[in-house]
Amino acid sequence: MPQYNPKGSRSLELHLKGLKGLKGLKGLKGDKLASRVAVQGKQAKPLVYEKEKSLSEIVIFGAGGHAVSAMNVAVSAGYSVTAYVDDDRVGGNIFGIPIVSQDYFKEKFRENCVCVAIGDNSVREKIFSDLQKNYENIFFPSLVHASSVIGLGTTLSEGVVVMPLSNVGPNSSIGTGCIVNSRSNLDHDCEMEAFSSLAPGVTCGGGVTIGSRTALSLSAVVRHDVKIGSDVVIGAGSYVHQNIADNVVAFGTPCRVQRTRTRGDRYLA
Ligand SMILES: CC(C)(COP(=O)(O)OP(=O)(O)OC[C@H]1O[C@@H](n2cnc3c(N)ncnc32)[C@H](O)[C@@H]1OP(=O)(O)O)[C@@H](O)C(=O)NCCC(=O)NCCS
């Protein structure tokens, strides 16, 4: 854990000013003393610590609504969020944590824990795989909010985010980069393939399989043992009682296929 030294804190204003110009941090004394902003609980506080890198620090890719929720989980899981990366919002901040550019990330955070907090499943997969390709020493920890329950024998692959008040039942498998959103409930023996997602309030019975990049929207309910294919969008409030093929949008109660879709088509407009 980094040793915090609040006495030596620079002001947040000065810190953000430095980050805005990107070169502003170069005036600091090398790697020995780096200024960062960390979050402790719900309060943003400027802090200074001596260790440049630590596995208890995390950088969040994205600075939209989902990134704020991911930050909330990261803090609950014991991480200090040091920056958000979003080229369109550089210079802003969320809870006092600066938003920086990808170039700045490249310069300062080559060895770091990262959370890719992008709601769209295909976009999240693309950013995740680009980061894996381009950086050898970044890590994608799984983040589980302290209020959620992970069952016995369940595995979480890297980069999974489990939001508050969720239950992932025993003997389940959650693939790389999946999102289990707030108050969702996945029963025993379920499988979520890589980069799939459950929106808030989704309920799945036991033995459900969800294909890669598939999105279950708000409060959808899936009957036990149903298999939903890859690149599917299930509409909000649907009851899915039978298997669903790949590459479709389906909704309603009971859930019916409405149209086909191509991998990567936007669905969170
Ligand atoms: C599945 C979804 C993407 C479909 O969106 P869409 O194709 O743009 O559909 P539209 O809004 O154009 O609606 C087309 C028709 O389908 C109906 N419809 C759309 N979604 C429906 C749903 N989930 N259940 C029942 N009917 C639905 C609309 O009422 C409309 O009917 P009409 O033609 O008789 O007026 C959208 O319903 C959805 O669920 N989005 C995700 C929301 C979500 O979970 N957000 C939070 C993420 S954390």
The ligand as an ORCA input file, in Angstrom:
! r2SCAN-3c Opt
* xyz 0 1
  C     -34.069     -3.559    -27.175
  C     -33.973     -2.092    -27.477
  C     -32.516     -1.772    -27.816
  C     -34.888     -1.851    -28.686
  O     -34.744     -0.533    -29.065
  P     -35.274     -0.046    -30.523
  O     -35.006     -1.093    -31.535
  O     -34.673      1.296    -30.713
  O     -36.805      0.001    -30.374
  P     -37.749      1.301    -30.458
  O     -37.564      2.110    -29.204
  O     -37.539      1.970    -31.784
  O     -39.178      0.655    -30.414
  C     -39.724     -0.067    -31.527
  C     -40.987     -0.740    -31.052
  O     -40.661     -1.807    -30.176
  C     -41.239     -1.579    -28.882
  N     -40.237     -1.928    -27.897
  C     -38.961     -1.454    -27.808
  N     -38.325     -2.009    -26.784
  C     -39.208     -2.841    -26.190
  C     -39.124     -3.688    -25.069
  N     -38.004     -3.787    -24.358
  N     -40.193     -4.408    -24.738
  C     -41.355     -4.316    -25.440
  N     -41.478     -3.518    -26.537
  C     -40.430     -2.801    -26.900
  C     -41.583     -0.105    -28.825
  O     -42.672      0.117    -27.957
  C     -41.924      0.169    -30.259
  O     -43.221     -0.272    -30.509
  P     -44.185      0.500    -31.558
  O     -43.500      0.407    -32.889
  O     -45.471     -0.260    -31.482
  O     -44.273      1.886    -31.058
  C     -34.441     -1.208    -26.267
  O     -35.784     -1.505    -26.002
  C     -33.676     -1.503    -25.002
  O     -34.028     -2.357    -24.221
  N     -32.548     -0.760    -24.765
  C     -31.629     -0.968    -23.636
  C     -32.046     -0.185    -22.405
  C     -31.145     -0.456    -21.237
  O     -31.095     -1.528    -20.691
  N     -30.413      0.569    -20.802
  C     -29.586      0.535    -19.611
  C     -28.260     -0.097    -19.815
  S     -27.305     -0.072    -18.329
*
